[in-house]
Amino acid sequence: MKRALHLLTVGAVNLLAVGLVLVLAALGWERYQRGAAAATAPPLPTPTAVADPQPRLSTLPPLAAAAPPPGITRVASMHTTIPERERVDVITYTVQPGDSLFSIAADFGLRPETILWGNFEALEKNPHVVKQGQVLNILPVDGAYYQWQEGDSLTAVAEFFKVDPQVILEYPGNRFDLTITSPDEVEIEPGTWLIIPGGRRALRDWGPPAITRSNPASARYYGAGSCGAVYEGAIGTYTFVWPANSREISGYNYIPGVHNGIDIGGAEGDPVYAVDNGVVVFAGWSDYGFGYLVVIDHGTGWQSAYAHLSAVAVTCGQSVFQGTRIGAIGNTGNSFGAHLHFELLLNGAKVNPLEVIP
């Protein structure tokens, strides 16, 4: 009896195992058929998106996945670009080695006379006394700088500098009350500095004066190179030759009232020539920035001047002739590099040499 029950139990277990295997096999076959059908079936069409009349945040794509819009792309920046504005205030500049009134003006986009008129007292009204280490005012515009005095009026100051009073009143750097419409309403504390846009001052010519053979002593104040006697000698031809081997304008051209001559390039020691026949009426050191200087009176109303020389090869009262070597190019006085500063005078008035010498 026990043996029969045992055989029955074993048979039932085996039967269940076989049944389970058959079920699992059937399930695997069904999945295999579905996969094969999916592989061979054509792809389903992509459904067309329908606009949601009330879009929700949850339906929007992530920002990182959004495609950039057409046109100009912008890159995020933490820096804000501020438009550049014109300077309206006076700044200062310390003169460096090699600087001159003219180079400083060029660096700041101003006329040379603006540097002079912005520092009228510091430069002793002389464009040739700019020195290393000086601290100069640099105006924001071409014009002049003026310190208000007790008893001044805006109308009178404007007339002195040859500008309209409204120009001073309305310039933003002067910071007047914008509600003031008439110069007569302005109250300014003495000592206040005003920018005078477009203002001009009278300029003194600090270059070599007109020196004639009949009165060379008139230049006694100008330096040790002055001559004292009355001279006679060679007379000019009314024609001129170039005073140096180089024809390069190495520094500055003729600027009436500020630079009354031309700067001719060359190496220190290069010869300098008399442009016409004449008599030497100044030969030696000058005290007003031109270093070693020679002046020739041509006896025709013309004088010629040769400045910043390294050597003087003539003496007072000596007759020279067109093309005579009278000295050498140098870098003496208030000079910033070897060159010849050359001037021409006609009846005492400075003339642009480039309009006279071929």
HUHU-V614722 format. One record per helix or strand of 3 or more residues. SS is the DSSP state (~ for helix, > for strand). FROM is the first residue (numbers start at 1). LEN is the number of residues. Records with the same first field share a line. If there is no record, write none. Layout:
SS=FROM-LEN + FROM-LEN
//
This chain:
~=2-39 + 57-3 + 63-3 + 101-7 + 112-6 + 154-7 + 165-6 + 172-3 + 183-3 + 216-7 + 353-3
>=91-4 + 135-4 + 143-5 + 193-5 + 262-3 + 271-3 + 278-8 + 292-6 + 302-8 + 325-4 + 339-8 + 349-3
//
